[in-house]
Amino acid sequence: MDSWRVAVLGDGGVGKTALAVQFTLNCFVGTYDPTIEDAYRKQLVVDNKMCFVEVIDTAGQEEYATLRDQWVREGQGFILVYSIASRSTFDRLDVFRQSMLRVKRQKPVFMLVGNKCDKTYEREVSREEGIALARSFGCEFLETSAKTAVNVERLFTTLVRALRATRQQEQGTPGPQRPLKEEKKRKCIIM
């Protein structure tokens, strides 16, 4: 069974913990309690194959920036999160991306996520801006809501697919292929 360690990175208050809890426990935590580091685990079926996902919920506050390199070093996949209702969290995403690029030797597997898409009337960052930034980062983009669970499962499923594809490339193994037609076999009995 595949096992993946995914670190969730972003400024404080963007909903990193809420995404991790929604994904693993299917519930929403509405109160903000700053995290230093927590881990959440869940088994997930992606493309009919079971895997184990450990979500590392990280601190977004600047005073914990020294721990960021450790989280990046230990992570296999990453989710960069900002709040669609906070321009400043969007503007600081490159700090987290640069940390990944500096620590990881090969190109990191990550997704860009605009969280809190349920707050449409408080939106400060357009969907188009998120798509454009993801394109410039060379990663996939989703808008999610930990509160209403919109795209939360899809986020982790998409990331697991990307992690598997990267592993297959690194190992030089081809991805899923159509089975070859079996050649006719002769019936024989060996006694």
N, C-alpha and C positions, 0 to 999 in steps of 0.2 A: 504494500500500500504506500502510495506517495505521502510524503510528509513535508509540509512547507511552513516556513517561518516568515510571517508578513509583518513588517513594521509600519505603523500608521504615523505619519509625520505631518506637522502643521502647527500653526500658532495656537495658543491657548484659547479655549472657548469656541473652536470651530466645529466641535462635535465628534472628535476622534473616539472618545470613550463611548458616546452614544451609538456610534456606528458599530463598534466592537461588541457592545452589549446587545444591540438589535440583531446582529448577525448570529451571535452565539446563543443568546437566551430568548430571542424573539420578544423583547420588551423594550420600552423606551424609558430612559432615565432622564427626567426633566431638570433635576437640580444640578448645578455646576459645582463640582468638587475637583479642584485641580489635581491632576495625576502626576506622579513622578515616573512610575513604570508599573504596569499591570500586564498580565498575560491572560488571554482567553483562548479556549480550545474548542474545536468543533470538527466532527466528521462531516464530510460533504461528498455527495456523488456528483461528479462532473463527467459528462459524456459516458455514462454507464460504468464509471470507474471510481471506486471509493478512494478518498484521500483524507488526510488529517491536516487541518489548518490551525496553526498557532498564531494568534493575533497579538502582537506586542503593541500595547497602547502606551504611547510615549508622552513625555511632558513637552508642552509647547512654549513654556515660559523661557525667556532668554537666560535666566540664571541656571538652567539645566543644559545649556548648549554644549557643555563639555561631555555630557553623556551621549550626545547625538552620534558621535563617531562609533561608539560601542554598539548602539542600536543598529546602525547601518552595517557595521562589520558582521553582526550576527544575523542580519536579515537576508532572506533570499529574494523576497519581493517587497515592494513598497507602495504605499498609497499616500500621495500628497494631497492633503485636504485643506480647503479654504471654505469660508462661509460666503454664500452668494449675497448675504446681507452685510458684508464687511469688506470694503475695498482694501483696507490695510492688510488683511489676511491673504488676499490675492496677490498684492504687491510684494509680499515677503516670501512667496513660494520659491523663488530662485535661490534663496539662502539654503533651503532644505535640499533642493536639487544639487546645488554645488557641493554640499556635504556628501551626498551619495556619490557623485562623480569623483570626488577627491579620495574617498575611502575604498570604493569598489575598484577592482582592477579591470574587470570587463564592464561592458555597458549594463547598468542595472535594469531590472525588469520592474516597471512601475506604472501606475495609473494616476491621472490627475482627476480629482473629485471636487465638484462644487456641491457642498452639503447645504442642508436647510432649504431645499427647493420648495418646501411648503410655505416659506415666507415670501411669497411672490410680491406682496405690497411693500416689503422692506428691501427688495433687491437693489444692490449697488453694483453688481457685476453681471453683465449680460451673458447669456449662454454662448453667444458668438465669441465673446472675449475668452471664455474658457476653452472653446474649441481651438481658437487661434493659438493660445498659449500651449495647449497640448500638442498641436502640430509642430510648433517651434521646439518643444522639448523632445519630440519624437516618441510620444506615448499616446495611449488611448484616454478618452475623456468620458465621464459620466456625471450627471447631476443626480444627487441622492437626497433622501430625507430619512434620517434615523427615526424621526418622530412618526412618520406614516409608513415607514419601511419601503418607500419607493426606491427601486434599483439597488437595494442593499445586497440581496442574494446575488443579483446579476454582477455586481462589482467584484465579489470574491470569486465567482465562477469564471468571469472573464480573466481575472488575474491568474487563476490556477491554469487556465488554458495557455496563457502566455508563458508561464513558468515551465509548463511541460514542453512547449514548443522550443523554448530556449535550451532546456536540458537535452532534448532530442538532437538539436543542432550541435551542441557541444560534444555529444557522444557519437555523432555521425550516424545516428540511426534515423531511418526515414519515418515519417509520420504515418498515421493510419492509412492503409491502402485497401483497395478492393481485393477480396480474396481471388486468387487465380482459380480458374476452372480446374477441377480435378480431372486428371486423365483417367480413362477407363482402366480399371484394374481387372486383372484376370483372377478368377476365383480359383484358389488352389488350397489344398489341404495338405499340411505337412504332418506326417505321422512318425 
